[in-house]
Amino acid sequence: MIQNPILPGFHPDPCICRKGDDYYLAVSTFEWFPGIPVYHSKDLKHWELLTHVLTDDEKVDLKKLPSAKGIWAPCLTYCEAEDMFYVVYGVMNSMNARYFDVDNYLICARDIEGPWSEPVYLHSAGFDASLLHDTDGRKWIVSLEWETREGYEKPGAICLAEYSPEKKAVIGYPKRIWNGGTDRGCIEAPHLTKKDGRYYIMCAEGGTGYNHCVTMGRAENVWGPYEKDPENPIVTSAPGVSNERHDPDHLKPQYYNPDSVLQKSGHGSYVETPNGEVYLVHLTARPFVPELRCTLGRETAVQKMVWTEDGWLRMADGGRLAKMQVPESGLPKCEMPKIPDYDDFDADTLGNWYYAPRIMPQSFADVTARPGYVRLRGQESRTSLNRVSILARKLTSLHARITTKMEFHPEIYQHSAGLILYYDNMNYINLRKYYSQTLGQSALSVICLENREKTEFTDTRTPVGEGPVYLRLYVEQRKTWFEWSCDGTEFQKIGRVFDTSRFSDEYCRYGEFTGTMAGLTCADRMFHRHYADFDFFEYTESYS
C-alpha cells in the first residue's frame, strides 16, 4: 500500500504530470526560496526531491512580502507534441482588503531541471492559474477570477482565456465559464484536461480548510457549458451536502470530520499511467485535536481513481473520503534517494532541501569558505521581511530531534546565532548564542516570538565559552524544547516547554497556508557581515 501523506510537512497545492515513465509533482512555496520544488517518482509511491523551478531571487523578487504571500499554486504540465515542460505560477503580492493582487506567469523548459525560459506575464485576474495543451495545438489558461464587488458571490468564478505562444500573451479578456460543481462555495484551483474528446474541469471547493474537496465538470466545448459530476465531490475529508456559498471564509472548522485522519482534502490534480491506472494527488492536513491546528501545514496525499463507463472519475474504492492507505500502482517498484538525516556539509554545494525566507540560501550560506562546515553570514533580525539568514528544512514529523554543532564568536549584542523553529517572521522560537553585555561575555538564551509579541527569557541566560557549542531541538507531539551541550554527549535542557500546536495556520495571525520549518540562523544587525560556522545539521524522526 501507499501510505499517506506521500509528502509530509509543508507541501500544499500539488500538481502532477508524466513524461514517459517519469512522474513529476510540484507544490507551492509562498515566501520561501528556492521556489516550486519538483519531486520525481517512477512508481507513484517513492518520491525524491529532484529540483526547484525558481532559483533567481532577483528575477522573482519576494523581499518585503508578508508571510503567506509569494508563490502560489504552480501548475506543472508536459506537452508531448513539443517535448516541453511548462510551469504556470502566481506571485501573490497583497491580500489587503481582500483584493488579492496576484500576477501570473508562464515559463517552459526542455528539461525538468531547466534552464527555464524568461517569465511571460499572463494576467492578474486571480490565483491558481493553470494550462491546458489542447489536441489541436491551442493553449488555454484557466484560473479563479477574484471577485471584489458588493452583491456578487465571493471569492469568484473560474475564467478561461486562450494563450498565444507566438504573441506570448493572453488573447482578450478572460471569460467566466464555471461556478462550481457543488454549493460549498470558495471555488479555486482549476485544472483543465481533455479525454475522449471532452473537456474536464477539476476544481477545489469549500475553501482550503475543513470543508475542502475536489469536484469535476465536463463539456463538449472548452468554453462550456460544463455539466456537474452528479457525484460531486469526488474526494474530500468532509462528505455530505453543504451550502456555504454565502461564506467566503476558507477555514470552516465546523466541518472537521472526527472519523478521518486526513483533513482539508482538496486541490487535486490527476495523472494516468501507461497501463490506464489513474492517481490523484491532493492537498491534506493532520491537525492537533481539539484545537484543530496543523503544525506541519498542508501536505500532499494521493488517491487511486478509476474512470467509470459513463466518463466520470471516481475513487477506486467507490467512496469519497480521502484514505490514509492506497493500493500501489502496477508500475515497477523504484526506490528513490531520501533527504539525509545527517548533513556534515562536506559537499561542494548546499543540499537542495534547504530553504530561506524570501531570498536564496546561497546568498548567505557558504559551504566552501570552511570545508566541512556551512558558514552563515548574519543579516537582519528574524522578524524582518527583507534579508534574513535562516537556513531551514521542512518539519515533516511531530516526533523529531534536531542537532547542530556551532562555532560563533559574538562581539556585540547585535550578533546572535543558533537553532530556530520558525513558522513565520512573527512566530518562532530561537536558542541563540549572543554577546551578553550584562555578563561581559558570550551567553546562551531563548527568545520566543508569538503573534508579534517578543519574550526574551532572561532567566535562561547561561554563560558559555568561546569554544564549539552543541544545540538541540526536540519536537515531541505537543511539546517542544531546547537543550545544549559543550561536548555533544551530556545535554541539558534550557528554557521552557513550548506548545507545538501554536506553530500553525490556525494559531498564527500574521501568516497562513505554509508550515513549520526548523533550521540554523545567524544575525548581524550592525554590519551584516559577522558569521557563524555550523559543523553539521542532524534531523532525525526516530531516535532512542
Secondary structure, DSSP 8 states (H G I E B T S, - for coil): -EES-SB-SS--S-EEEEETTEEEEE---BTEESEEEEEEESSSSS-EEEEEEE--TTTS--TT--TT-EEEEEEEEEETTTTEEEEEEEEEEE-GGG--EEEEEEEEESSTT------EE---S-S--EEEE-TTS-EEEEEEEE--STTS-SSEEEEEEEEETTTTEEEEEEEEEE--SSS----EEEEEEEETTEEEEEEEES-SSTT-EEEEEEESSTT---EE-TT--SEESS-S----TT---S--GGG--TT-SSEEEEEEEEEE-TTS-EEEEEEEE--BTTTTB-TT-SEEEEEEEEE-TTS-EEETTS--B--SEE---SS---------SEE-S-SSS--TT-BEESS-GGGTEESSSSTTSEEEE-BS-TT-SS--EEEEEE---SEEEEEEEEEE---STTEEEEEEEEEETTEEEEEEEEEETTTTEEEEEEEEEETTEEEEEEEEEEE--SS-EEEEEEEETTEEEEEEESSSSS-EEEEEEEEGGGSSTTT-SS--SS--EEEEEEEETTTS--EEEEEEEEEESS--
